[in-house]
Amino acid sequence: MLYLAFLAIIGCASARPGTRISGGTPLAPGDLPFLVSVQLHSSNVWYHLCGGALISDSRVLTSAHCISGSSADYRIVLGEHSLSQNDGTEEYFSVASYVRHPDYDGNAAGFPNDITIVTLANDANTTSSAIGTIPLADAGASFTGQDCTLSGWGSIAGSVALQDTPSHATFPAISNAACTSLWAPVPGVVILPSHVCMVGTAGQSACHYDNGGPMVCNGVLVGLISWGDSSCEGTLPTVMTSIPYFRNWIDAN
């Protein structure tokens, strides 16, 4: 079985950095106003690449593996619902700059330090009902055993097709020890102190194109979707970058 960071196109089950949440339910417009679409410009077209979360009028958190190279190749879309239609609530932002964690390593086991802070070229209109910020979990906080929610435009199990509208699923956060145990049959997988994991019933999982998207517990941002089982079947945990672990780094940057 392989595992991957969800950005990669996967077969079987492998792990590299890189979807409609598999096993999730559709979101209505404006349900999660902090959910953002990170988009890449290629061949004269903008397309959804990753999720993210708006944490202030001008800052977004996403995964480090979602953005590299020139800021001009990316944009952030707030108030997004349908990727194929104009909802009338979207706001489009150039990326003024981004700070990728200096110790991110996309070739190392566990994809450590998979987090990036994006600064928007202009402030967002957070008075809009479709756009809002989410507070960050406190440094060192634990959410083990709590029900938490993943959201995004990603694929469903058995497909790598991007979904047109976002969905969400709620299932428990588990301890890193439990996460390590569940991943133990897969060679080379490492669960780090900087990770937080979730596992639901069969069929509940993040998937392709959900990467960078938010894990929310009790109304605060606890994680960013980093990697998991490429089949997206939910039998193995989804692994997130832990906001409590990186809270001091986020505040300092």
KEKE-3310 file (N, C-alpha, C; in steps of 0.2 Angstrom, whole numbers, plus 5000, padded with zeros to 4 digits):
npx = (5004:5003:5007:5004:5008:4994:4995:5001:4998:4991:4993:4988:4994:5004:5017:5019:5022:5009:4952:4935:4931:4933:4919:4912:4900:4891:4895:4886:4885:4896:4896:4909:4918:4931:4938:4949:4954:4968:4976:4984:4993:4994:4998:4990:4979:4970:4970:4962:4973:4976:4969:4966:4967:4960:4968:4969:4965:4974:4982:4985:4985:4993:4999:5016:5021:5012:5015:5028:5042:5039:5029:5020:5014:5004:4987:4975:4959:4945:4929:4925:4915:4908:4919:4918:4909:4904:4901:4897:4902:4916:4932:4948:4965:4981:4997:5007:5018:5027:5030:5039:5041:5057:5063:5056:5054:5052:5056:5059:5055:5038:5037:5041:5037:5028:5022:5016:5015:5005:5005:4993:4991:4982:4971:4958:4940:4932:4920:4911:4898:4903:4916:4928:4938:4948:4951:4967:4973:4979:4996:5004:4992:4980:4970:4965:4954:4943:4930:4933:4934:4936:4939:4936:4939:4942:4945:4935:4935:4943:4945:4953:4948:4945:4932:4918:4912:4914:4916:4913:4919:4916:4926:4935:4949:4965:4977:4995:5002:4993:4990:5003:5003:4992:4997:5008:5009:5013:5028:5041:5034:5032:5026:5027:5031:5026:5014:4997:4983:4969:4955:4942:4927:4926:4929:4929:4940:4953:4958:4965:4969:4963:4974:4983:4972:4960:4959:4948:4943:4932:4930:4942:4957:4966:4974:4983:4979:4990:4996:4992:4983:4984:4973:4962:4952:4949:4953:4966:4974:4971:4984:4989:4998:5002:4995:4995:5008:5016:5012:5020:5029:5022:5016:5028:5031)
npy = (4994:5011:5028:5046:5063:5073:5081:5074:5064:5048:5031:5015:5014:5026:5037:5054:5072:5082:5081:5085:5081:5064:5054:5064:5078:5090:5107:5122:5138:5150:5143:5140:5152:5155:5146:5144:5145:5140:5145:5141:5148:5142:5139:5149:5148:5149:5137:5127:5122:5119:5119:5131:5142:5157:5168:5181:5198:5199:5187:5170:5153:5138:5123:5119:5112:5116:5129:5135:5143:5157:5171:5177:5167:5162:5164:5169:5164:5170:5168:5158:5146:5138:5131:5133:5142:5159:5165:5177:5181:5180:5185:5190:5188:5194:5186:5193:5190:5175:5165:5151:5137:5136:5124:5114:5099:5091:5078:5070:5058:5058:5071:5084:5099:5105:5119:5135:5153:5164:5180:5192:5203:5213:5219:5208:5208:5207:5209:5204:5192:5180:5179:5177:5176:5163:5159:5154:5138:5137:5137:5121:5115:5102:5091:5078:5065:5073:5078:5084:5094:5092:5100:5104:5105:5093:5077:5062:5045:5033:5041:5054:5066:5083:5091:5102:5110:5113:5101:5094:5084:5077:5069:5060:5067:5059:5052:5054:5043:5033:5035:5032:5019:5014:5017:5009:4996:5001:5003:5015:5026:5040:5047:5063:5073:5086:5083:5081:5069:5062:5050:5042:5033:5020:5026:5040:5053:5065:5070:5070:5087:5092:5096:5106:5112:5116:5109:5109:5112:5113:5127:5132:5134:5119:5111:5108:5100:5088:5075:5058:5042:5036:5031:5036:5030:5030:5021:5022:5035:5052:5064:5079:5095:5102:5115:5120:5115:5123:5136:5147:5149:5154:5166:5173:5176)
npz = (5000:4996:5001:5001:4999:4996:4984:4973:4959:4961:4963:4969:4986:4992:4999:4997:4997:4994:4994:4984:5000:5004:5007:5013:5015:5005:5006:5009:5000:5008:5021:5027:5029:5030:5022:5008:4991:4984:4970:4954:4940:4924:4908:4903:4911:4926:4939:4952:4965:4979:4996:5009:5023:5029:5040:5045:5040:5029:5028:5024:5028:5022:5015:5014:5003:4993:4987:4977:4970:4959:4966:4958:4951:4957:4965:4977:4981:4989:4997:4988:4980:4969:4958:4944:4940:4942:4958:4963:4975:4976:4979:4972:4974:4972:4976:4988:4995:5002:5015:5017:5028:5034:5036:5029:5021:5007:5003:5014:5026:5032:5028:5034:5043:5035:5030:5026:5026:5018:5011:5007:4993:4995:5008:5013:5011:5025:5030:5022:5020:5015:5017:5029:5044:5053:5070:5077:5085:5101:5106:5109:5113:5114:5105:5105:5103:5101:5090:5074:5059:5042:5026:5009:4991:4986:4978:4978:4985:4975:4964:4955:4952:4952:4962:4959:4969:4987:5000:5016:5031:5047:5060:5072:5080:5083:5094:5092:5094:5092:5079:5073:5076:5067:5055:5054:5046:5034:5025:5029:5033:5044:5058:5065:5079:5075:5069:5067:5068:5060:5060:5052:5050:5038:5022:5025:5023:5019:5002:4986:4981:4992:5000:5010:5015:5029:5045:5058:5074:5087:5083:5080:5071:5069:5061:5045:5030:5025:5021:5016:5014:4998:4992:4997:5005:5019:5028:5033:5044:5040:5039:5046:5046:5062:5070:5083:5086:5078:5081:5088:5078:5068:5073:5074:5062)
capx = (5000:5007:5004:5007:5005:4989:4996:5003:4993:4993:4990:4989:4995:5011:5017:5023:5018:5005:4950:4929:4933:4930:4915:4910:4894:4892:4894:4882:4889:4897:4896:4915:4920:4938:4941:4951:4956:4975:4976:4991:4992:4998:4995:4985:4973:4970:4966:4963:4978:4976:4965:4970:4963:4961:4969:4969:4963:4979:4986:4983:4990:4992:5004:5023:5021:5007:5018:5035:5044:5037:5023:5016:5011:4998:4983:4971:4952:4941:4922:4924:4910:4909:4925:4917:4904:4904:4896:4896:4905:4923:4937:4954:4971:4988:5001:5012:5024:5025:5036:5038:5045:5064:5065:5052:5058:5047:5059:5060:5049:5033:5036:5041:5037:5024:5017:5018:5011:5004:5003:4989:4993:4977:4967:4951:4934:4930:4913:4907:4896:4906:4923:4930:4944:4947:4957:4972:4973:4985:5003:5004:4985:4979:4963:4964:4947:4938:4927:4935:4931:4940:4935:4940:4936:4946:4942:4932:4939:4943:4945:4958:4945:4943:4925:4917:4910:4917:4912:4916:4917:4918:4927:4939:4957:4968:4984:5001:5004:4988:4992:5009:5001:4988:5001:5014:5010:5016:5035:5044:5029:5034:5022:5031:5028:5023:5009:4990:4980:4962:4953:4935:4924:4928:4926:4930:4947:4955:4960:4968:4967:4961:4980:4983:4965:4959:4956:4945:4941:4929:4930:4949:4961:4971:4979:4983:4980:4997:4997:4988:4983:4982:4966:4957:4947:4948:4955:4972:4973:4974:4989:4989:5003:4999:4995:4998:5016:5019:5009:5024:5033:5017:5016:5034:5032)
capy = (5000:5017:5034:5052:5070:5073:5084:5070:5059:5042:5024:5011:5018:5028:5044:5060:5078:5085:5081:5084:5077:5058:5052:5070:5081:5096:5114:5128:5144:5154:5139:5140:5158:5155:5142:5148:5141:5142:5143:5141:5150:5138:5138:5155:5146:5148:5131:5126:5118:5117:5123:5135:5145:5164:5169:5188:5201:5198:5181:5164:5147:5133:5118:5121:5109:5119:5135:5136:5148:5164:5172:5179:5161:5160:5168:5166:5166:5170:5168:5154:5140:5134:5133:5133:5148:5165:5165:5184:5182:5179:5190:5187:5192:5192:5184:5198:5186:5170:5162:5144:5135:5135:5117:5110:5094:5086:5072:5067:5054:5062:5078:5088:5107:5107:5124:5141:5159:5168:5187:5194:5210:5218:5216:5205:5212:5202:5211:5200:5186:5174:5179:5178:5173:5158:5159:5148:5135:5139:5133:5116:5113:5095:5090:5071:5063:5078:5078:5089:5094:5093:5103:5106:5104:5088:5071:5056:5039:5030:5046:5060:5072:5089:5093:5109:5113:5110:5097:5093:5078:5077:5063:5061:5067:5053:5053:5053:5036:5029:5037:5028:5012:5013:5017:5004:4992:5004:5005:5021:5031:5042:5052:5067:5078:5091:5081:5079:5065:5061:5044:5041:5027:5018:5031:5047:5055:5070:5067:5074:5094:5095:5097:5113:5114:5117:5105:5114:5108:5118:5133:5135:5130:5115:5108:5109:5094:5087:5069:5052:5036:5038:5028:5040:5026:5031:5015:5025:5041:5058:5067:5086:5099:5104:5122:5121:5114:5129:5143:5152:5151:5158:5172:5177:5178)
capz = (5000:4996:5004:4997:5000:4991:4978:4968:4956:4965:4961:4975:4992:4993:5003:4995:4998:4989:4988:4988:5005:5003:5013:5016:5013:5002:5009:5006:5000:5014:5027:5030:5025:5030:5017:5002:4985:4982:4963:4950:4934:4920:4901:4903:4914:4933:4942:4960:4967:4986:5000:5014:5028:5030:5047:5046:5034:5024:5028:5023:5029:5017:5015:5010:4996:4988:4984:4976:4964:4959:4969:4953:4948:4962:4967:4982:4980:4995:4995:4982:4981:4963:4954:4937:4939:4946:4963:4965:4981:4976:4979:4970:4977:4971:4982:4989:4997:5006:5020:5018:5034:5032:5037:5026:5017:5004:5002:5020:5029:5035:5025:5040:5042:5029:5032:5022:5027:5012:5012:5001:4990:4998:5013:5012:5014:5030:5031:5017:5024:5012:5019:5036:5047:5059:5075:5078:5091:5105:5106:5114:5114:5112:5103:5104:5105:5099:5083:5070:5053:5036:5021:5003:4984:4983:4975:4982:4984:4968:4958:4956:4949:4957:4963:4958:4975:4992:5005:5023:5035:5054:5063:5078:5080:5087:5097:5087:5095:5088:5071:5071:5076:5062:5049:5055:5041:5028:5026:5028:5036:5050:5061:5069:5084:5072:5065:5071:5064:5061:5056:5053:5048:5031:5017:5027:5022:5014:4996:4981:4980:4998:5003:5013:5018:5036:5050:5063:5080:5092:5080:5079:5066:5072:5056:5038:5027:5022:5017:5018:5010:4991:4989:5001:5008:5026:5032:5037:5046:5037:5043:5046:5050:5068:5071:5090:5086:5074:5083:5089:5072:5064:5076:5073:5055)
cpx = (5004:5003:5007:5004:5000:4990:4998:4998:4996:4989:4991:4990:5002:5011:5022:5019:5013:4998:4943:4932:4929:4926:4912:4903:4895:4891:4890:4887:4890:4897:4903:4919:4928:4942:4943:4954:4963:4975:4983:4989:4997:4994:4989:4978:4974:4966:4967:4968:4978:4971:4970:4965:4965:4962:4969:4966:4968:4984:4982:4988:4988:4999:5010:5023:5017:5010:5025:5036:5041:5030:5018:5012:5005:4994:4979:4964:4948:4934:4920:4919:4911:4915:4924:4912:4906:4899:4894:4899:4913:4927:4944:4960:4977:4992:5007:5019:5022:5031:5034:5043:5052:5066:5060:5056:5053:5050:5060:5054:5045:5033:5036:5041:5033:5019:5020:5013:5011:5002:4999:4992:4988:4974:4960:4946:4930:4923:4908:4904:4899:4913:4924:4936:4943:4953:4961:4972:4979:4991:5002:4997:4984:4971:4961:4958:4942:4936:4930:4933:4936:4936:4939:4936:4939:4941:4938:4936:4938:4943:4950:4954:4943:4935:4924:4915:4913:4913:4916:4914:4920:4920:4933:4946:4959:4975:4989:5003:4999:4989:4998:5007:4997:4992:5007:5015:5013:5023:5037:5039:5032:5029:5026:5027:5024:5017:5003:4986:4972:4960:4946:4933:4927:4925:4927:4938:4947:4957:4963:4965:4964:4968:4980:4977:4965:4956:4954:4942:4938:4930:4937:4953:4967:4976:4978:4984:4987:4997:4992:4988:4980:4975:4961:4951:4945:4950:4962:4970:4975:4979:4990:4996:4999:5000:4997:5006:5019:5017:5014:5028:5028:5016:5022:5035:5026)
cpy = (5006:5023:5040:5058:5071:5076:5080:5066:5052:5036:5020:5015:5020:5035:5049:5066:5079:5086:5081:5079:5070:5056:5058:5072:5088:5102:5118:5134:5148:5150:5140:5146:5159:5151:5145:5143:5144:5140:5145:5143:5146:5138:5143:5153:5146:5141:5130:5120:5115:5121:5127:5138:5153:5165:5176:5191:5200:5192:5175:5158:5142:5128:5121:5118:5112:5125:5134:5141:5155:5165:5174:5173:5159:5166:5165:5169:5165:5170:5163:5148:5136:5136:5135:5139:5153:5165:5172:5186:5182:5185:5187:5191:5189:5190:5189:5195:5180:5168:5155:5142:5133:5128:5112:5105:5089:5079:5068:5063:5058:5069:5083:5096:5109:5112:5131:5147:5163:5175:5190:5201:5215:5215:5213:5209:5207:5204:5207:5194:5179:5174:5181:5174:5167:5159:5153:5145:5137:5134:5128:5113:5106:5094:5083:5069:5067:5077:5084:5089:5096:5096:5104:5104:5097:5082:5067:5050:5036:5035:5051:5067:5077:5090:5100:5113:5110:5106:5097:5086:5079:5070:5064:5062:5062:5055:5051:5045:5031:5029:5032:5021:5010:5013:5012:4999:4994:5006:5012:5027:5033:5048:5056:5071:5084:5089:5080:5075:5064:5054:5043:5034:5026:5023:5038:5048:5061:5066:5072:5081:5096:5097:5105:5116:5113:5111:5109:5110:5114:5126:5136:5131:5126:5112:5110:5102:5093:5081:5063:5046:5038:5036:5032:5036:5027:5026:5017:5032:5047:5062:5075:5089:5102:5111:5123:5120:5121:5136:5148:5154:5156:5165:5176:5179:5182)
cpz = (5000:5000:5001:5000:4994:4984:4972:4965:4959:4962:4968:4981:4993:4997:5000:4997:4992:4991:4989:4994:5004:5009:5016:5013:5010:5007:5005:5005:5006:5021:5030:5027:5026:5025:5011:4997:4983:4974:4959:4943:4929:4913:4900:4906:4922:4935:4949:4961:4974:4990:5005:5019:5029:5038:5049:5040:5028:5024:5028:5025:5024:5018:5011:5003:4991:4984:4983:4970:4965:4962:4964:4949:4952:4963:4973:4981:4986:4992:4989:4984:4974:4959:4947:4935:4944:4951:4965:4971:4981:4976:4977:4972:4974:4977:4982:4990:5001:5010:5021:5024:5031:5032:5034:5021:5014:5002:5008:5022:5033:5033:5030:5038:5036:5030:5028:5024:5021:5014:5006:4999:4993:5003:5010:5015:5019:5032:5027:5021:5021:5014:5026:5038:5052:5064:5075:5085:5095:5105:5111:5115:5111:5110:5102:5107:5103:5092:5080:5063:5047:5031:5015:4997:4981:4981:4980:4981:4977:4962:4960:4953:4954:4957:4962:4964:4981:4996:5011:5026:5042:5057:5068:5076:5085:5089:5091:5088:5092:5081:5069:5071:5069:5055:5049:5049:5035:5029:5025:5030:5043:5052:5066:5074:5081:5068:5070:5066:5065:5057:5058:5051:5040:5026:5019:5027:5018:5008:4992:4980:4986:5002:5005:5016:5026:5040:5056:5068:5085:5089:5079:5074:5070:5068:5049:5035:5023:5018:5020:5013:5003:4989:4992:5003:5015:5030:5036:5038:5040:5041:5041:5049:5056:5069:5078:5090:5083:5076:5084:5083:5068:5067:5075:5066:5052)
residu = (MET:LEU:TYR:LEU:ALA:PHE:LEU:ALA:ILE:ILE:GLY:CYS:ALA:SER:ALA:ARG:PRO:GLY:THR:ARG:ILE:SER:GLY:GLY:THR:PRO:LEU:ALA:PRO:GLY:ASP:LEU:PRO:PHE:LEU:VAL:SER:VAL:GLN:LEU:HIS:SER:SER:ASN:VAL:TRP:TYR:HIS:LEU:CYS:GLY:GLY:ALA:LEU:ILE:SER:ASP:SER:ARG:VAL:LEU:THR:SER:ALA:HIS:CYS:ILE:SER:GLY:SER:SER:ALA:ASP:TYR:ARG:ILE:VAL:LEU:GLY:GLU:HIS:SER:LEU:SER:GLN:ASN:ASP:GLY:THR:GLU:GLU:TYR:PHE:SER:VAL:ALA:SER:TYR:VAL:ARG:HIS:PRO:ASP:TYR:ASP:GLY:ASN:ALA:ALA:GLY:PHE:PRO:ASN:ASP:ILE:THR:ILE:VAL:THR:LEU:ALA:ASN:ASP:ALA:ASN:THR:THR:SER:SER:ALA:ILE:GLY:THR:ILE:PRO:LEU:ALA:ASP:ALA:GLY:ALA:SER:PHE:THR:GLY:GLN:ASP:CYS:THR:LEU:SER:GLY:TRP:GLY:SER:ILE:ALA:GLY:SER:VAL:ALA:LEU:GLN:ASP:THR:PRO:SER:HIS:ALA:THR:PHE:PRO:ALA:ILE:SER:ASN:ALA:ALA:CYS:THR:SER:LEU:TRP:ALA:PRO:VAL:PRO:GLY:VAL:VAL:ILE:LEU:PRO:SER:HIS:VAL:CYS:MET:VAL:GLY:THR:ALA:GLY:GLN:SER:ALA:CYS:HIS:TYR:ASP:ASN:GLY:GLY:PRO:MET:VAL:CYS:ASN:GLY:VAL:LEU:VAL:GLY:LEU:ILE:SER:TRP:GLY:ASP:SER:SER:CYS:GLU:GLY:THR:LEU:PRO:THR:VAL:MET:THR:SER:ILE:PRO:TYR:PHE:ARG:ASN:TRP:ILE:ASP:ALA:ASN)
# end
